[in-house]
C-alpha cells in the first residue's frame, strides 16, 4: 500500500447499491487503500480516464444502464490490461469462465476479510518489491572494480574496514 512516501494504491469500486459502495470504500480506506466510487459503467470508465493510477477494479455484476459488471470487466481488461479485476455477484448463474483472464469472481454476500485477501492477492501479482535492491540470481557473478594498475578506473566506494572482532 503506502510506503516510503508513495501514494496509497487506488481501487475503483463500482456497485449499483450506494451502501455497498460506501461500506466497501470505507473498509478499503481503513486498511490503507485509496478508494474511488462509481455507480455505473459509464462513470467507472470516465473515472479510469481521469485516474491513471487505479490498479484494481471491484465491480458488482448488476449495474444500472446497458453495461453490466462482466462487460465492464472486459472493457477495462482490453483498455487497461494492467488493472486487476474483481467481480462480485449475488447470482449463482455467473461463473469464473465469463470473466477476462486473471479476473476473480466473489459471491455475495462476502466477508470483507475474503475480499481483502483477493485484493491483496491480485495486487501482489507481478509487483516489484517495495523496498531494497533486487536480488541477483546466484548464477550472476559480481564483477570486481578495475584497478588503476590494470588500466581501468576504480569506481567503487570506500574500502570497508577489516572486521576487528
N, C-alpha and C positions, 0 to 999 in steps of 0.2 A: 504494500500500500504506500504510505508516505514515509520515506526515509531520506536522510541527507538533504533536506530542504526541497525535495521534489513534491509536486502536487499529488494529491491522492488520485488513485485510479478512478476514472469516470465510468459510470454504469448508467445506461439508459433503461428505465423501467416503463413499459407500455402495458396498460391494462384498462379495460373499459370501466372497471369499478374504481371509483375515486378512493375509497377506503383502502383497498388492496394496494393501490399505488402509494398512498401516503404511508401506510404501515411498512411496506417494503422499503421505500426510500429512507424512512426514519431509521429502521433497523440497519440498513447498509451504512448509513452515515454514522451510526453509533459505533460500528466496528472499524471506521476509518476510510470508507469509500466516499466518493463524491457522486451522489445520485441525482439524476435528471429525470423528470416525469413527462410522459406524453399519454394522451388518452386515445389516440388512434394512429394508424399507419402513416397518414399524411403528416401529422405533427411530428411523428418519430423521424421520418425522412428529412423534414425541414431542420430538426434539431441536429441530426447527424451531419448535415451540410455545414451547420454553424459551429458544431463542437467536434473538431477534428481529433480530439484526444479521447473520445469514447472508445473503450476497449471491450465492453461487453454489453449485449442487448438481452434484457429479460422481457419477454412479451407473453401476454396471455394469448391463448388460441383464438378466442372470440373477441373481435374488436368491432367498434362501430364503423360504418362505411362499407366500401366494396372490397377492402383488402383485409383478410384475416391474418392471424399471427403466423401461420405456416407460410403464407405468401410473403408476408413482411420478412420473415427469416430468409427466404430465398432471395428476395431483392437485396437485403443487406449483405448476404453472403456473396452475391455476384458483384455488387458495387464496392463493398469494403471487406474483402476476404480476410483481413486480419482481425476483424471484430468477432469475438466469440459470442455464441448464441445459446440461450436457454428459452424454451417454450414451455409455458405452464398450461395445463388443460385439466378441466374437471370431467370432460367427456372421456369415456373409455374407448371410443372408436378410433382415436388417434394413436398412431404407432410411431416409433422411432424412425421407421423406414421413410416416412413422409418428409422428414427434415433434411436440410442440407448436411453435407458431410461434416462431421465434427460437432454438430449441434446436439443439445441434450433436451430430453423431454422430462418434465417433472409433473407428476399428477397432483391436482388439487383435491383436497386441502393438503398442504405440505407443512412440515415443521420448518421454522426458519433455519435451524441448525443444518437440515438437509440441503436447503437452498444454498446456504453459506458454503457447505462442503463442495457443492457443484461449482459455485462461483470461484472459489479458491483453486479447485482442480483445473478448471478451464483457463484461468488467468496464469496458472503456473506452467502451462504448456508453452514451449519454445521461448520462454523468457530468459533474458540474460541475468546472471547473478546480480543481486542488489548491491553487493559490496565485495571488496577485494579484487585482486587481479585474477585473470583466468588462469587455470591450472594447465600447464603443458603436459601432454602425454609423456610417459617415461621414455618413449622411443625417440623423442626430440631432445637432442643434447644441447646444452647451452654452450655458446662459444665464449672462450675467454677473451678479454680485451687484448688487442695487439699492443705490443710494447714499442717504444721509440727505437729500440735496438734492432727490431726486425723490420724497420721501415714504416711501421704503422703509427697510428695516433692513438694514444691512450684516452678512451672516452669513458672509462669507469670512474666511479666516485671515489671518495677516500677509502684507503685500505683499512679494514676493520682491525682493531687492536687484538692481539692474541688473548686467548682465554687465560686468565690469571688464577683460576681456581685449582 
